[in-house]
């Protein structure tokens, strides 16, 4: 990357929706474009950040949330509506919606498990600790590697258990790590993006270390040894189909929120040594002007086909890719970035990442902009605007891959010795409205917090929680307005209780809790940024929800409202407010 150089039943569908229910609730445009390119459209200041809430307010007579009554008690009031143009500019340091995540890498035991062969309790405790870190930093997602080397972190019918779990490929770890990982993330209301590596088979070149029934041993013609590793050959159609099938098994059986690829497609070049696929090109390359075009076509097919299959199975599951950040240098292509990178994904990895964005085959892209501001060969301040231009007018969301592993360790440029460098990246992003969040490599480096750089990021950028940006192209709709039935002081803070309207409990996947000082009325403008956002809470699935605001201070008066969110983060109208003194 270069990332790696340096109890629900597993078969259960999400409780929120079946595929048929989701399709029925989605708009006609979403349904019509599952397999094709969606029409390009204009994107607002923060993409589709307020869809549902702002529209809902516009439809409420008299500015009161639905169900409000003029005779309501003083401690229970509606929310006053104002046109968005009358609201102050939201605080850029407190965005209401922003994707915040860490990569949790399993290959070579980078993050989790920390070493192979740990017991079940130890593995699970390590993972929970990483989620604790995510909560502490006010992240709202994790990206967890579940298929690192043509193996699996779940009981897959296609591939063996991963050796990174037990030390021995094919050995049952004694539990289902993927089911556990998804369940624990969702309990904290963190999105779970399952990270799959499509073509890497082994970190060595000896096939005999693989299980006897491993597909790479059953089909030795599928693999190529290169650069000290084994890879599936992307040019063989049966390989591509197999890889898709192996991934789709995880998609269908587990309640994941996203499918995630990193930067590994055709392998990074090793000197002048060629990747040996001449015979494959001879067999399948008719109609292409050269091998490079044929290779790009092979990867294009993987991205296009897998994206369509994901949407066909579960329309709400996002598909994202995190490529090396340089598509092409400007010296190679006038439409490329003003960089001088030694690797270009289009030319060296057969990954036409810009096309995937333009064709909208993916839902989000996370270019690994692993360089500092001012680094001449690949300047962060050059690449962020370039990528912003690529996603402009598309439904593809842009998040930035951040090299937290370089802070305090890299000698590549002096900026990595500055504890403020990472914070400067996020400040720079504010001037590029297409940037909707960040992902940090990797979880252990977030925990290391060298030079206290994550403390600075948290203080200057993540002082409040944030909702995940709406993936509007995935369909869905805003749930009905929740009913806040209680707000009372308790020993641990303030306990809130709310319910979903009858018949709508299945639509709400999570909730947002807002708190404001004093007894004054809540205004729609108050919900424009995150200054009042206290927490997000996963739905209990029962229609009735309880939450304790442990940050409420004694002797203070607060006013609360709650909103409901669906699977792709459409937000409902706010509940009527309740005021309480602790």
N, C-alpha and C positions, 0 to 999 in steps of 0.2 A: 504494500500500500504505500505509501506503501505500508498497510496496516500491520502485516504479520512478518515482514522482514524486520526490520527492527523488532373436598375432593369430588370434583366433577369427573365424569368418565371421559377418557381420552377421545371417545368417539362421539361425544355429545356436541350438538350444534349450539351456537350462542342462544341464550334464553331470550334475547331481545327480539329476534326475528328468525323466521325461516326464510329461505331464498324467495319463495313465492310471496310471502308477506312483504318482504323488502321491495320486491319488484313492483308490487301493487301500490306501495306508498311512494315510490320514486316517480319523478316526472317523466314525461314522454321522451324528452331529449336525452336524458340519461340512459333510458332503456334502449333507445335507437342506436346509440353509438358505442355499445359495448365492444363490438369487434371492429369498428372503424374509427377513423379520425374524427374527433369532436370539432365542431366549428370553433374557430378562434374568437376570442372576445376580449374586451378591455378589462383590465384588472385595476381595482381601486388601490388606495394608499397602502393598505395592508392585505391585499389580495381579498379573499372572501372571508373577512374577519367577523363581520357582524351579521351575517345572513341569519334570518329568522327573528332575531330580537328586534332589530330596527324596523323590519317589515311588520312585525307583530304590533309594535307600538303604534304604527301609522294607522292600524285598523281598529284600534280600541276607541270607542266613542268617549268623548269627554276627557281623555287622557287617563282614565282609570283602567287598571288591569281587569280582565274579565272576571266577573263575580263580585266586584267591589260594590259596596252599598253605601249611600250617603248616611245611613243610620249606623254604620259600623262604629264600634267602640273606639275611643281615642287611641288605644294602644295597637289597633289594627287598622291600617290605612292602605289606600291604593298608591300607585306610583304615578307621579305627574309626568306627562309626556311633553316633549319639546321636539320640534324639528331638528334634525341633526345639524343643520347649518347654524342653529342658535347655540350650540354647545361650544364650550372652549375647546381648543385643540387638546386632544388626549396627551397625557404625559408620556414622552417617548421612553423614559426610563422605567415605565410601568405598563408595558403593552398588555392588553387584555389577552391577546392570542399570540403565542410564540412556541414553536416546537423546541423542546429542550431534552436532550438525550445523551446517553453514553453508550459506546460500543462495549459489549461484554464478550471478549474473544475467548474461544475455547481451544483453538489450535495451539499446540505447543504449551498448553496450560497457561496462556498469557494472563487471563483474568479468572476464569472459573471453568472447572475446578482448579485450584492453585497447583495441584499435582495429581497425577493419576493414582487410583487405588484408595482414595479416601472413603471412609464409611459413609453410609447414607446420611446419617445425622450431621456429619462434618460437612459434606457437600451442601446439604440444604442450609446449614447455618452460614456457610460462606456466601451463598447466593442471597440469603435474606440480608446479610450485612451490606452487600452491594446495593440492594434496594433501599436500605436505610440511608446509604450515601446519596442515592438519587433523590430521596425525599428531602434530605437535609439541604441539598443544593437547589431544591424546588424544581427538579426536572419533572417532566410529565410523560416520559417514555423511556424504554430501554430497547436496545438492539442486540439481541442475544444470538450468538453463533450456534446453530443446532445441526448443521451438516458441514463440518469443517474440511473433511478429507474423504468424500464419497462414503460416508458412514453416517450414523444417526444418533441423536439424543432422544430417540423415541423408538418403540418396538416397530421398526419398519419392515414391511414384507419385501422391500427392494434391496436394502443394504444392511450391513451388520451394525451392531452396537459400536459406538466410537471407542477407540482405544484411549482417548483423552479422558474418559470417565474412569476406567478400571485399570488401565495399563495393558490390557489384552483386548484386541479387537474381537468383537463377537460375544464378549462376556456380559451377561445381564448385570446391570448395576444394582438390581434389587428394588428399583422403583422406576417410575416413568419421569425422567428429568424434564421433558418438555411440558407435560401436563402440570407438573409441580411449578415450573418456572412461570407459565402463563397464569396459573391460579394466584400465585403469590404477587405477581405484578398487578393483576387486576384488583386484588384486595387493597392495594395502595392507590388504586385508580391511575396506574401507569399503563400507557399503551405498550403492547408487546409486539415488537417487530422481529419476526423470525428470520435470521440471517443464514442464507444458504450459499455455499461456494459451488458453482455449477460443474467445473471441469477438473479441479485438482483431486487426484486420487490418493497420493501418498507423499510424505515429506522426504522419502527416499526413493531409490530406483529398483529395489528388489521386490518383485511381485510375490515372492514366496512368503513375505511377512503378512500378506493379506489372508483373510480366512479362505479356506479352500472353495467355498461357494460364493466368494465375492465376484460380482459381475466382471470385474477387470481380469480375473483369472479364468472365468468361464468363457470370456470373449477377449483373449489376449490381443486380437487384432484391433480392439478398441483403444488401446493405450499407446502413448508415446512417452519415452523417457527424454527429459530435457532439463538441463540446469540442475541436476541432482534430485529431481522429483519425477513423479509419474503423473500424467494428465490423460484424461479422456480426450479423444480426437474430435474437436468440434465440427469437423467436416463430414462426419459420418451421420447420416440422417437418423439411423437407429439409436445412436448415442444421444442425439438431441432429444429424441422422444423419451428415451429412458430417463434422462436427467429431469425432464419436465414431469414425468410420471412420479419419480421419487419425491420431488418437491410437492406435487399436488397431493400426495398422500398426507403430508403434514398439514397442508392447507385445509383439506376436507375434514380431517379428524380432530383438529385442535382449534380452539377459540382465539386464534391470533388476530392481530389488528393489521399486520403488514407483512409482506414478503420483501426481503432485502437482499440485494447483491452488493458486493464491494467492487474492487477494481480488477479482479482477476478474471480474464476471459482467455484469449490466447496468452501464453505466458510472457512476462517481461523478457526482452532480449538479453541473452547472456553473451557478451562480446559479439563476435561475428558468426557464432554457431547457429545454423538454421534449425528451425523446428521441422522435423522430418515428416512432412505430409505430402510429399510429391506424388506418391501412389494414389492417395485419396483425391488429390486435385485432378489427377489423370482420370479417375473414375467418375467424379462428380462435378468437375469444373467446366463442362461444356457450356458455352454461351457467355462466359465471363472473359473480359479482355486480359485479365492477369490474375495471379493468385491472390494478390492483396484484395481485389474487389470481391473475389469469391469468399475469402475469409470473412470480410465484413458482412457479406450476405448471410453467412452461417450464423454469426452472432445476432444480426438483425432478426433472423427468423426465431432464434431463441427468445429474444425480448418480446417480439410481437406475439408469438404463439403463447408463451407463458402468461403474458398479461391478459390475453383474451380468455385463457382457460381459468385464470383466477377469477375474473369477473363473471364468467359463466357459472362457476361453482358458488362463489360468495361475492356478490357485487360490492359489498362494503369493505372488503379487504384491499388495502393499498398495496401498490407495487412500486418499490423505489430502488434506485441504483446509486452507489457512491463511487464514482470513478476517480482516477487520477485527474487532477484539475485542468490539465492542458489538453484541449481537443486537438488543436494544431497551432503552431507558432505562426505569427504574422509573416515571417520570412518564408514559410512554406506555403501559406494560403492567406491571401489578403483579408479574408474574413475571420482569420484566427486571432488569438490574443497577442498583445505586444509583449511577448515573453521569449525566452531563449532556453526553454526546457530541453533536457536531454531525451525525454520521452514524450511522444505525442500519441494519444490514445487511438486516433484515427489510423495512423501509420504503423504504430508498433504493437498495439494490442488488438487491432482489428475491431475496435469499439468506436462506432460512429455515434458518440454520445449526444452530439448536437442534433442528429437526426431523430434520436429517440424522443428528445424533447419536442421537436417541431411536429413530429407525427403523433405526439401524445400517446405513445405506447406505454409510458410509465406515468405514475401519479406524482412522484416527487423525485428530485435529484439532489444528491449531497456531494458536490465536488470536494475532493480532499485538498483544500487550499492550505497546505501544510508549510507555508512560508510566512515570513514576517513582513510587516509593512516596510517598504523600502528595499527589499531584497531584489536586486536588479534582474537576475535571470527569470524570476517568477514572483513578481510583486503582488502581495495580497491586495493592495490598493488598485491594481490593474485587473486582476482576475475577478473580483467581486462585481464590478460594473459590467465586465464582459458577460459573465453568466447571467446577470440581471437582464441584459438585453436578450439573451437567448430564450428566457422563459416568458418575457413580456408578451402579452396577448395569447398565452396558452393556459391550459388548465393544470400545467405542471408546477408544483410547488417547489421552491428553492430553499433548501437548508444548506448550511456550510459545515463541512468537516473541519474540525479544529484540532491542531496538533498539540494537545496538552502534554503529550509525552516529550516534547522538545523543551518545555519550560524548565529552565534551570539545569539542563543537561546538554543541549545541543550547542556546538561551536560553529554551526553553519553561519550564523550572523549574531552580532552582539545583542540584538533586540531580545533574544531568548533568555538573556540574563536579567532582563528587566521585568520585575513582577507585574508591571502594568500592561505588558504587551498584549496579553489575551483580552483584557478589558478594552484596550484600544481597538481590537478587531471588532468587538460588538458595537462599540461607539461608531465606528466607520460604517457598519452595516445599517445603522439607522438612516443614513442618507440614501440607501438603496431600498426603496419600499418593496421590491420583489423578494427580498431576503426575509423569510418567515421563521427562521430559527437556526439552531446550531446543534451539531452532534460532536462529542468529544472522544478522541482516541487516546487512551482507553480508560476503562473504569478504574484500573489500579492507579493510573496517573491522576485521575480526578481525586482519588482517595489520598494519594501522596501529597497533593496540594503544595508542591514545591514553591518556594518563595511566597507562599500564601496567595498564589495567583487566583485560586478558585474562591478564596475568601473575598478577594477584591471583586471578582465577577459577580458573586452573590450579592455583595453590598451595593454595587453600582448598577447592576442590570437585573438581578433576580431577587429583589427585595420582597416581591409578592409572588404568589403562584400565578400561573398563566394557563388559559385554556389552549388546547391544541387547535391550530387553524382548521377551519372547515374545509373538508374535501368535497366541495359542492358537486363535482362531476360524478360522484359516486351515488347520487340520489339521496333517498331518505327525506326526512322532514322534521321540523321542530316539534317536539312533544307538546302535549297540553300543559298549561300552566299548573305547577304544583300548588297545593294548598298548605300554607304554613299554619299548622294547628296549635303550636305551642312554642313558647320561649320562656324559660324559667332559670333562675340562678340555682346552681348546684355546687357541691364542694369543689368539683374540678373545673368549674367555669360556667358557661351558659349552655343549657341543653335545649336544642331545637328539635321539633318533631314536625314532619310534614307528610302529606299523602299525595299520591297521584290520583287524578279523577278516575272514576270507574271506567273500565274499558280502555284506559290508556297506559296502564302500568307497564305494558310490554315495550312501549316505545322509548321510554327513558332508560338509558344505559347508565348515566351518571348525573350528578347535580353539582351546581356551583352555589356556594354560600357567600353572600356579600354582607358586610357589616359596616355601619357608619356611626360615627360619634354623635351622641345627643339624641334628641327626640324629634328633630326636624323631619320634614317629609323627604322621601327619596325621589329623586328626579331621574329621568332617563339618562341625562348627561352624566349622572353619577356612575353609571354602568359602562361608560365609554372606554375606560381604561381599568387597570387592575388595582387602583388605590384602595378600593373597598373589598376586593376579593380576599376572603379568608382561607378558603379551602375548596377543593373539589372532592367529591365523595362518590364512590362506586355505588350503583343502585343495589339494594338488597334483594331485589326480585320479588318482593312481597307487596309492593304498593305503599308500604309504610316505612318511613325512614327516620332514624334518630342520629343526631350528631352532637358532640360536645365541643364547643369552642373553648379549648383550654387556654387560649391566649387572652381571653377577656379578663380585664383587671377589676379588682374589687373597688366598689365605690363609683364605678363609671356607668353611664347610661348609654345603651347602644340600640340602634335600629337595624333589623335584619330583613333581608329578602333572599329568596331561593329561586333559582331557575333550574330547569331540566334540560338535559342534552341527549341527543340520540347518538347512535354508534359513530357517525362521522362528524359529530360536534355541532350540529344545528342546535341553537339555543332557543328555549321557549320564552314566552313573556314571563316577567318576574311575578312571583307570588305577591299577594298583598303583604305589606310590611308588618312586623311586630316589634314593639319597643319594650326593653327590659332593663332594669337596673340591677347590677350585680352587687 
